[in-house]
Amino acid sequence: MSKKKLPKYPLVWQKDDFFIKIFCSIPNIATGILLRTEKASFVIDPGDGILRDLNQELDKNKILEISDIFVSHGHHDHVGGVWSLLTYMSVMHRKSPLNMYFPKGCLEIPSIYKAFLSVYKKEVHFDINLIEIENSKTFRRKAVSIKPFKVVHKEPSTDSTQASEVPSLGFKFIYDKKSICYGGDTAYCENLVKNVKDSDLAIIEAGAEDGEESELHLTIAQAEKIGSTAKEYFLVHVPE
């Protein structure tokens, strides 16, 4: 993929009943990803527009079957759709619990949760479980093993030239001896390199604006080099 060649969304990958669809992943706009198996239905990084995209992909009952949401970090393009998704689930009378996983220190998810309940608490009839991740311990949900891993994502500081680190995670999803590694937003880091290697699919952001090495994002060249160690890879979050 050259610098000027942009991903054509949606991006879809499927092996047997292990399925992932990336509706969109554009810096400063939105990211939204659906991962499914025969028994599992997860959303990864519910950015703005995720409810619209899910409604085009699934019927109401299938949306209500989404059991887990995985958030790589709290930037608006990765969490902007949380409120609308929670509202829809409430209006559609969801009863089953919903788990939301996010990196330790991420302020956005608890803030959205608190604000949402302050408005709709009497109308919400399902539990929303906030699960803060602070290590790389693998856990299982719906026969899928999930391995979170720390990545290095920074943002320019408003009061100095130094970039400040954002609590950020990648996730590796392993099901039926197949694996999908999602790096989230990150600059080059060894954790990403290690977890991408030999994955069946790697989803790697390449968000460096000018193609130069950056402490904020991966360049196209860096992302392609890392992705080539997986069996297949998608580059995402490429600037338009």
C-alpha positions in Angstrom: 0.0 0.0 0.0 1.5 3.3 -1.0 1.1 6.5 1.0 -1.7 7.8 -1.3 -3.6 4.5 -1.5 -6.4 4.6 1.2 -8.3 1.6 2.5 -11.7 1.1 0.9 -14.1 0.6 3.8 -15.7 -1.6 5.0 -12.8 -4.1 5.3 -14.0 -7.7 5.9 -12.1 -10.8 6.9 -13.6 -14.3 7.6 -12.2 -17.7 8.4 -14.9 -20.3 9.0 -17.2 -18.6 11.6 -14.5 -16.1 12.8 -15.5 -12.8 11.3 -14.4 -9.2 11.5 -15.8 -6.1 9.7 -14.1 -2.7 10.0 -16.7 -0.2 9.1 -14.4 2.8 9.2 -11.1 3.8 10.7 -10.0 7.3 9.8 -8.0 9.6 12.1 -10.0 12.3 13.9 -13.3 11.0 12.4 -14.2 7.5 13.6 -13.2 3.9 14.1 -15.8 1.1 14.4 -15.3 -2.6 14.3 -17.5 -5.7 14.7 -16.1 -9.1 15.6 -18.3 -12.2 15.6 -18.2 -15.9 16.0 -21.0 -18.5 16.1 -21.4 -17.6 19.8 -19.8 -14.2 20.3 -20.6 -10.7 19.2 -18.1 -7.9 20.2 -17.6 -4.3 19.2 -14.1 -2.8 19.2 -13.6 0.9 19.4 -17.2 2.2 19.0 -16.5 5.5 17.3 -19.1 7.9 15.9 -21.4 6.2 13.5 -21.2 2.7 15.0 -24.9 2.5 15.7 -25.7 3.4 12.0 -23.2 0.8 10.8 -24.5 -1.9 13.1 -28.1 -1.3 12.0 -27.1 -1.8 8.4 -25.2 -5.0 9.3 -27.4 -6.6 11.9 -31.1 -6.8 12.9 -32.2 -5.5 16.3 -31.9 -8.8 18.1 -28.4 -9.4 16.9 -27.3 -5.9 18.1 -28.8 -6.7 21.5 -26.7 -9.8 21.5 -23.5 -7.8 21.6 -22.0 -8.7 24.9 -18.7 -7.0 25.1 -17.2 -3.7 24.0 -13.4 -3.3 23.8 -11.9 0.2 23.8 -8.3 0.8 22.9 -8.1 4.3 24.2 -10.4 7.3 24.9 -10.0 9.6 21.9 -13.2 10.8 20.5 -12.8 8.9 17.2 -12.7 5.6 19.1 -15.5 6.2 21.7 -17.8 8.8 20.1 -20.5 6.2 19.5 -20.7 4.8 23.0 -23.6 7.1 24.1 -25.8 6.3 21.1 -25.2 2.6 21.3 -26.1 2.5 25.0 -29.2 4.6 24.3 -30.3 2.2 21.6 -29.8 -0.8 23.8 -31.9 0.8 26.5 -34.7 1.9 24.1 -34.8 -1.6 22.7 -35.2 -3.0 26.3 -32.0 -4.9 26.6 -31.9 -7.1 29.7 -28.5 -8.9 29.6 -25.4 -7.3 31.0 -22.9 -5.4 28.8 -19.2 -5.4 29.5 -17.0 -2.5 28.5 -13.2 -3.0 28.7 -10.8 0.0 28.6 -7.2 0.8 29.7 -6.5 1.8 33.2 -6.3 5.6 33.4 -8.7 6.1 30.5 -11.1 8.8 31.8 -13.5 9.0 28.9 -15.4 5.7 29.4 -16.2 6.2 33.1 -17.2 9.8 32.3 -19.5 8.8 29.5 -21.0 6.1 31.7 -21.6 8.5 34.6 -23.2 11.1 32.4 -25.4 8.5 30.6 -26.7 7.1 33.9 -27.3 10.6 35.2 -29.8 11.1 32.4 -31.2 7.6 31.8 -30.8 5.6 35.0 -34.5 5.0 35.5 -34.8 3.7 31.9 -31.8 1.4 31.8 -32.7 -2.2 32.7 -29.4 -3.9 32.1 -26.1 -3.8 33.9 -23.2 -2.0 32.3 -20.0 -3.5 33.7 -16.9 -1.2 33.4 -13.8 -3.3 33.4 -10.5 -1.4 33.7 -7.5 -3.3 32.2 -4.2 -2.8 33.9 -2.1 -5.8 32.7 -1.7 -8.2 29.8 -3.5 -11.2 31.4 -5.4 -13.2 28.9 -9.1 -13.8 29.6 -12.0 -15.6 27.9 -15.4 -14.4 26.7 -17.8 -16.5 24.7 -15.1 -19.1 23.7 -12.8 -16.3 22.5 -9.5 -15.7 24.3 -8.6 -12.0 24.6 -5.1 -10.8 25.3 -4.8 -7.1 25.9 -1.3 -5.5 25.5 0.0 -2.1 26.2 0.9 0.1 23.2 2.4 3.6 23.0 0.1 6.3 21.9 0.7 10.0 22.5 -0.9 13.3 21.8 0.6 16.7 21.5 0.6 18.6 24.8 -1.4 21.9 24.9 1.2 23.6 27.1 4.6 22.4 25.8 6.3 20.7 22.9 6.4 17.4 24.7 3.8 14.8 23.7 1.9 13.2 26.6 1.1 9.5 26.7 -2.5 8.3 26.4 -3.6 5.1 28.2 -3.8 2.7 25.2 -4.2 -1.0 24.5 -4.1 -3.4 21.6 -6.1 -6.6 21.7 -5.4 -10.0 20.4 -8.5 -12.2 19.8 -7.9 -15.9 19.6 -10.6 -18.3 18.5 -10.5 -21.9 17.1 -6.7 -21.7 16.7 -7.0 -18.5 14.7 -6.0 -15.0 15.8 -6.8 -11.4 15.0 -4.4 -8.8 16.4 -5.7 -5.2 16.6 -3.1 -2.7 17.6 -5.3 0.3 18.2 -3.5 3.7 17.8 0.2 3.4 18.5 3.6 4.5 17.5 6.3 1.8 17.0 6.5 -0.5 20.0 7.8 -4.0 20.7 4.5 -5.2 22.2 2.8 -4.6 18.8 5.6 -6.3 16.9 5.5 -9.3 19.2 1.7 -9.7 19.1 1.3 -9.2 15.4 3.8 -11.9 14.5 2.2 -15.0 13.1 -1.3 -13.7 13.7 -3.9 -14.8 11.1 -4.9 -11.2 10.7 -3.3 -8.0 11.9 -5.1 -4.7 11.9 -2.5 -1.9 12.1 -3.0 1.9 12.1 -0.7 4.0 9.9 -1.7 7.4 11.0 1.5 9.4 10.6 0.5 12.5 8.7 3.7 13.3 6.8 5.2 9.8 6.4 8.0 10.6 8.8 8.7 8.5 11.9 6.6 9.8 14.8 6.0 9.2 18.5 2.3 9.6 17.8 1.5 7.1 15.1 3.0 4.5 12.8 4.1 5.4 9.3 2.9 3.4 6.3 6.3 1.8 5.9 6.5 0.8 9.6 3.0 -0.6 9.6 3.6 -2.6 6.4 6.8 -4.0 7.8 5.1 -5.1 11.0 2.0 -6.3 9.2 4.1 -8.5 6.9 4.9 -10.7 9.8 1.2 -11.8 10.0 -0.4 -14.1 7.6 -2.7 -11.2 6.4 -3.0 -7.6 7.4 -5.1 -4.5 7.0 -3.7 -1.0 7.3 -6.2 1.4 8.9 -6.5 4.9 10.3 -4.6 6.2 7.3 -5.1 10.0 6.9 -7.3 11.0 4.0 
